[in-house]
Amino acid sequence: MSKIELTAPCNFALEAVLAREIRDLGYETTKVEDGRVNFETDEYGICMANLWLRTAERILLKVGEFYAETYEELFENTKKLPWHKWIPRDAEFPVAKASSIKSKLFSTSDIQAIVKKAVVESMKQKHKLDWFPEKGSKYPIHVFINKDKVVLYIDTTGYALHKRGYREIANEAPIKETLAAAMVLLTPWREDRLMVDPFCGSGTILIEAAMIGLNMAPGLNREFMAEKWDITPKKLWEKARDDARGKIRSDVKLTLQGYDVDEKVLRVARNNARLAGVENQIHFQQRDMRELSSADKYGFVVTNPPYGERMQDNKSVELLYKDMGKVLSKLDTWSFYIITAHEGFEKLFGRRADKKRKLYNGMLKTDFYQFYGPKPPRAPREEKPEENIE
Ligand SMILES: C[S@@+](CC[C@H](N)C(=O)[O-])C[C@H]1O[C@@H](n2cnc3c(N)ncnc32)[C@H](O)[C@@H]1O
């Protein structure tokens, strides 16, 4: 096993949640930057990070970094890197992605072409070959340039990690799985507590909560780019998958409830839960939020209500938020965690949040409003992890 530097890009504002996930997996984070967390592992860590990280978008293997202001510098420095260490002679190695921010080199198509040429030259020297058939496994190269600093990666993931493999059909405004998982991880919810999503749509938040509560690795039902790589052979992936299957908690029965006015989206939600293998853990039912009531105490509402982004929706959404405030105020021992882009939310809801956290839902700037209920008696494990996440 060798020391490997990995970088996990994530949604802006989720860096601290992701960094905690990485540390919980047992790896050391080396640097937390805007939209990415760097950490050190070995080959097994590539399998573990892909299988387990709930809030990362992908896992990139860092090949090297340097400063470049000219194409010549880009070419020469890229050529010097040890590409042959990772990429075998029969591999396909497209420069799949290039991005450039505030840098002298900004034409992404030129950057891609130069990097490709330089990698071929480097590989020619080391593999003693003149021509590469590129018929083998794929090693997609990513180039990231920020203020003239070039970082070169190979993508170990393939299609993005938020695609867990359980969401076949989506409704109009589904929340990304990574963001839904982050919302749950930002609450002190534990597997013995009730969670309700009164605007559950296709069920993403509750499905992610179920996987967290059961300690189910989010990547168990999908494949990854590096499964066909020499440095991470099949055996290693089997070991990581077996280990993950062994860690699923079969002793837990969760209380997760999802409601929505739309019966159609509930069908999608039930199917998604089935595909994720958590259908027995979530109760979905058609119900208007205005009819929500519960005799249970100390529950959690974690939800992504409509935002009213179009002008014509605004009035009805504002009314909905007012009603939500009235309905939820009756659940006086509960905690509420609500994400919305509507800036007047607290006023309409009728209560100031104990904490407000900026999150991005796609490109949309939203806030995650957190209203803490009282702690239940005799619950020594109760804690508020979000207070550790700055
Ligand atoms: C932004 S979507 C939720 C998306 C969900 N988080 C997902 O991942 O699919 C809002 C949902 O609220 C539902 N909704 C709108 N008004 C409602 C009401 N009064 N009561 C319950 N659900 C409602 C819509 O049908 C829609 O599915």
The ligand as an SDF file (V2000), in Angstrom:
LIG
                    3D

 27 29  0  0  0  0  0  0  0  0999 V2000
  -39.3150   20.8350   -3.0740 C   0  0  0  0  0  0  0  0  0  0  0  0
  -40.3960   19.4630   -3.1650 S   0  0  0  0  0  0  0  0  0  0  0  0
  -39.6410   18.2870   -2.0940 C   0  0  0  0  0  0  0  0  0  0  0  0
  -38.6330   17.4490   -2.8130 C   0  0  0  0  0  0  0  0  0  0  0  0
  -38.0690   16.3290   -1.9800 C   0  0  0  0  0  0  0  0  0  0  0  0
  -37.1680   16.8020   -0.9460 N   0  0  0  0  0  0  0  0  0  0  0  0
  -37.3980   15.3440   -2.9070 C   0  0  0  0  0  0  0  0  0  0  0  0
  -36.1920   15.0940   -2.7260 O   0  0  0  0  0  0  0  0  0  0  0  0
  -38.0350   14.8420   -3.8240 O   0  0  0  0  0  0  0  0  0  0  0  0
  -41.7900   19.9950   -2.2650 C   0  0  0  0  0  0  0  0  0  0  0  0
  -42.9040   18.9750   -2.1370 C   0  0  0  0  0  0  0  0  0  0  0  0
  -43.9210   19.5600   -1.3300 O   0  0  0  0  0  0  0  0  0  0  0  0
  -45.1800   19.0160   -1.7560 C   0  0  0  0  0  0  0  0  0  0  0  0
  -46.2570   19.9080   -1.2220 N   0  0  0  0  0  0  0  0  0  0  0  0
  -46.6360   21.1200   -1.6650 C   0  0  0  0  0  0  0  0  0  0  0  0
  -47.6160   21.6360   -0.8700 N   0  0  0  0  0  0  0  0  0  0  0  0
  -47.8400   20.7190    0.1050 C   0  0  0  0  0  0  0  0  0  0  0  0
  -48.7150   20.6570    1.2400 C   0  0  0  0  0  0  0  0  0  0  0  0
  -49.5630   21.6350    1.5040 N   0  0  0  0  0  0  0  0  0  0  0  0
  -48.6500   19.5730    2.0230 N   0  0  0  0  0  0  0  0  0  0  0  0
  -47.8010   18.5520    1.7750 C   0  0  0  0  0  0  0  0  0  0  0  0
  -46.9850   18.5430    0.6990 N   0  0  0  0  0  0  0  0  0  0  0  0
  -46.9920   19.6040   -0.1250 C   0  0  0  0  0  0  0  0  0  0  0  0
  -45.0510   18.9450   -3.2620 C   0  0  0  0  0  0  0  0  0  0  0  0
  -45.9410   17.9870   -3.7880 O   0  0  0  0  0  0  0  0  0  0  0  0
  -43.5700   18.5710   -3.4460 C   0  0  0  0  0  0  0  0  0  0  0  0
  -43.4240   17.1850   -3.6180 O   0  0  0  0  0  0  0  0  0  0  0  0
  1  2  1  0
  2  3  1  0
  2 10  1  0
  3  4  1  0
  4  5  1  0
  5  6  1  0
  5  7  1  0
  7  8  2  0
  7  9  1  0
 10 11  1  0
 11 12  1  0
 11 26  1  0
 12 13  1  0
 13 14  1  0
 13 24  1  0
 14 15  1  0
 14 23  1  0
 15 16  2  0
 16 17  1  0
 17 18  1  0
 17 23  2  0
 18 19  1  0
 18 20  2  0
 20 21  1  0
 21 22  2  0
 22 23  1  0
 24 25  1  0
 24 26  1  0
 26 27  1  0
M  CHG  2   2   1   9  -1
M  END
$$$$
